[in-house]
Amino acid sequence: MSSVIIDVSELRSFDSEEIKELEKFLKEKLKAELDVADREITVKPAEKGGMPSKDYLRVLLKKYLHKAELKED
């Protein structure tokens, strides 16, 4: 079973609440299991679902960053 790891170490520096909001956003959009660790979120396929593509995950992350008005300095 494959999984995708999303590095959230830079997001952690903004606010720990942002990680929880990102997890909530991804759970709403994906049919997958999420494991949140200190500096990463691991996306695993659900039992009856497939694994979302990396391109789709990238789009969702960009949407979240835009929604949360987070920008790189």
C-alpha atoms as an extended CHARMM CRD file, in Angstrom:
* protein
*
        73  EXT
         1         1  MET       CA              0.0000000000        0.0000000000        0.0000000000  PROA      1               0.0000000000
         2         2  SER       CA              1.5090000000        3.3300000000       -1.0440000000  PROA      2               0.0000000000
         3         3  SER       CA              1.3360000000        6.5810000000        0.8470000000  PROA      3               0.0000000000
         4         4  VAL       CA              2.2740000000       10.2120000000        0.3050000000  PROA      4               0.0000000000
         5         5  ILE       CA              4.0640000000       12.3230000000        2.8920000000  PROA      5               0.0000000000
         6         6  ILE       CA              3.4010000000       16.0670000000        3.0290000000  PROA      6               0.0000000000
         7         7  ASP       CA              6.0910000000       18.1260000000        4.7710000000  PROA      7               0.0000000000
         8         8  VAL       CA              4.4230000000       20.7570000000        6.9840000000  PROA      8               0.0000000000
         9         9  SER       CA              7.4840000000       21.9200000000        8.9100000000  PROA      9               0.0000000000
        10        10  GLU       CA              7.2830000000       25.4530000000        7.4400000000  PROA      10              0.0000000000
        11        11  LEU       CA              3.5810000000       25.6500000000        8.2120000000  PROA      11              0.0000000000
        12        12  ARG       CA              4.2790000000       24.6450000000       11.7990000000  PROA      12              0.0000000000
        13        13  SER       CA              6.2290000000       27.8910000000       12.2760000000  PROA      13              0.0000000000
        14        14  PHE       CA              3.0820000000       29.9620000000       11.6110000000  PROA      14              0.0000000000
        15        15  ASP       CA              0.7260000000       28.3740000000       14.1340000000  PROA      15              0.0000000000
        16        16  SER       CA             -0.0260000000       24.8730000000       15.3620000000  PROA      16              0.0000000000
        17        17  GLU       CA             -3.6950000000       25.6140000000       14.7470000000  PROA      17              0.0000000000
        18        18  GLU       CA             -2.9330000000       25.8210000000       11.0150000000  PROA      18              0.0000000000
        19        19  ILE       CA             -1.9590000000       22.1480000000       10.9840000000  PROA      19              0.0000000000
        20        20  LYS       CA             -5.3170000000       21.1870000000       12.4830000000  PROA      20              0.0000000000
        21        21  GLU       CA             -7.1460000000       23.3490000000        9.9510000000  PROA      21              0.0000000000
        22        22  LEU       CA             -5.1720000000       21.7890000000        7.0830000000  PROA      22              0.0000000000
        23        23  GLU       CA             -5.9810000000       18.3010000000        8.3780000000  PROA      23              0.0000000000
        24        24  LYS       CA             -9.6880000000       19.2010000000        8.5720000000  PROA      24              0.0000000000
        25        25  PHE       CA             -9.5960000000       20.6660000000        5.0290000000  PROA      25              0.0000000000
        26        26  LEU       CA             -7.9040000000       17.5670000000        3.5860000000  PROA      26              0.0000000000
        27        27  LYS       CA            -10.3000000000       15.1940000000        5.3640000000  PROA      27              0.0000000000
        28        28  GLU       CA            -13.2420000000       17.0400000000        3.8140000000  PROA      28              0.0000000000
        29        29  LYS       CA            -11.7720000000       16.8450000000        0.3040000000  PROA      29              0.0000000000
        30        30  LEU       CA            -10.1200000000       13.3990000000        0.2820000000  PROA      30              0.0000000000
        31        31  LYS       CA            -11.4150000000        9.8890000000        0.7010000000  PROA      31              0.0000000000
        32        32  ALA       CA             -8.2190000000        8.8430000000        2.4390000000  PROA      32              0.0000000000
        33        33  GLU       CA             -6.7630000000        8.3020000000        5.8890000000  PROA      33              0.0000000000
        34        34  LEU       CA             -4.5380000000       11.0140000000        7.3500000000  PROA      34              0.0000000000
        35        35  ASP       CA             -1.8390000000       10.5160000000        9.9590000000  PROA      35              0.0000000000
        36        36  VAL       CA             -0.5040000000       13.7400000000       11.4570000000  PROA      36              0.0000000000
        37        37  ALA       CA              2.9780000000       13.6710000000       12.9520000000  PROA      37              0.0000000000
        38        38  ASP       CA              5.1670000000       16.4900000000       14.2370000000  PROA      38              0.0000000000
        39        39  ARG       CA              6.4200000000       17.7410000000       10.8610000000  PROA      39              0.0000000000
        40        40  GLU       CA              4.4460000000       15.7510000000        8.3170000000  PROA      40              0.0000000000
        41        41  ILE       CA              1.0350000000       14.5580000000        7.2370000000  PROA      41              0.0000000000
        42        42  THR       CA              0.8740000000       11.0700000000        5.7520000000  PROA      42              0.0000000000
        43        43  VAL       CA             -1.9320000000       10.3950000000        3.2760000000  PROA      43              0.0000000000
        44        44  LYS       CA             -2.9280000000        6.7380000000        2.9480000000  PROA      44              0.0000000000
        45        45  PRO       CA             -5.6680000000        5.3260000000        0.7250000000  PROA      45              0.0000000000
        46        46  ALA       CA             -8.9350000000        4.4250000000        2.4300000000  PROA      46              0.0000000000
        47        47  GLU       CA            -10.0090000000        0.7880000000        2.4870000000  PROA      47              0.0000000000
        48        48  LYS       CA            -12.4830000000        1.1940000000       -0.3820000000  PROA      48              0.0000000000
        49        49  GLY       CA            -10.9000000000        4.1770000000       -2.1070000000  PROA      49              0.0000000000
        50        50  GLY       CA             -7.9300000000        4.8170000000       -4.2770000000  PROA      50              0.0000000000
        51        51  MET       CA             -4.9260000000        6.9730000000       -3.6250000000  PROA      51              0.0000000000
        52        52  PRO       CA             -5.3270000000       10.6040000000       -4.7570000000  PROA      52              0.0000000000
        53        53  SER       CA             -2.7440000000       11.7370000000       -7.2890000000  PROA      53              0.0000000000
        54        54  LYS       CA              0.1600000000       13.9430000000       -6.2660000000  PROA      54              0.0000000000
        55        55  ASP       CA             -1.0740000000       16.6100000000       -8.6810000000  PROA      55              0.0000000000
        56        56  TYR       CA             -4.4810000000       16.6630000000       -6.9810000000  PROA      56              0.0000000000
        57        57  LEU       CA             -2.8290000000       16.9030000000       -3.5460000000  PROA      57              0.0000000000
        58        58  ARG       CA             -0.7060000000       19.8020000000       -4.8090000000  PROA      58              0.0000000000
        59        59  VAL       CA             -3.8420000000       21.6130000000       -6.0280000000  PROA      59              0.0000000000
        60        60  LEU       CA             -5.5970000000       21.0700000000       -2.6940000000  PROA      60              0.0000000000
        61        61  LEU       CA             -2.5960000000       22.3830000000       -0.7670000000  PROA      61              0.0000000000
        62        62  LYS       CA             -2.4530000000       25.5050000000       -2.9410000000  PROA      62              0.0000000000
        63        63  LYS       CA             -6.1800000000       26.0470000000       -2.4090000000  PROA      63              0.0000000000
        64        64  TYR       CA             -5.7440000000       25.7510000000        1.3480000000  PROA      64              0.0000000000
        65        65  LEU       CA             -2.8050000000       28.1710000000        1.4090000000  PROA      65              0.0000000000
        66        66  HSD       CA             -4.8040000000       30.6850000000       -0.6210000000  PROA      66              0.0000000000
        67        67  LYS       CA             -7.8860000000       30.2330000000        1.5820000000  PROA      67              0.0000000000
        68        68  ALA       CA             -5.8360000000       30.7000000000        4.7590000000  PROA      68              0.0000000000
        69        69  GLU       CA             -4.0260000000       33.6840000000        3.1770000000  PROA      69              0.0000000000
        70        70  LEU       CA             -0.6100000000       32.2090000000        3.9260000000  PROA      70              0.0000000000
        71        71  LYS       CA              2.2120000000       33.4840000000        1.7580000000  PROA      71              0.0000000000
        72        72  GLU       CA              5.9060000000       32.9230000000        1.5820000000  PROA      72              0.0000000000
        73        73  ASP       CA              7.9610000000       36.0080000000        2.5290000000  PROA      73              0.0000000000
